[in-house]
């Protein structure tokens, strides 16, 4: 799926890594499993900001998908 993205994918997980994270969350009876942690933290901090500031941050960090 990430072949269409322009630029780097620094937080990319392999299927095996992602499955291990999800399994660990299920084993710990978590109602939600979210990763990677740095992106989860960023989204939570954006939720605490006033809407105009959170929107500006998200617009500044857009990614682009190559069509085709």
Buried (B, 14 or more C-beta within 10 A) or exposed (E): EEEEEEEEEEEEEEEEEBEEBEEEBEEEEEEEEEBBEEEEEBEEEBEEEEEEEBEEBEEEEEEEEEEE
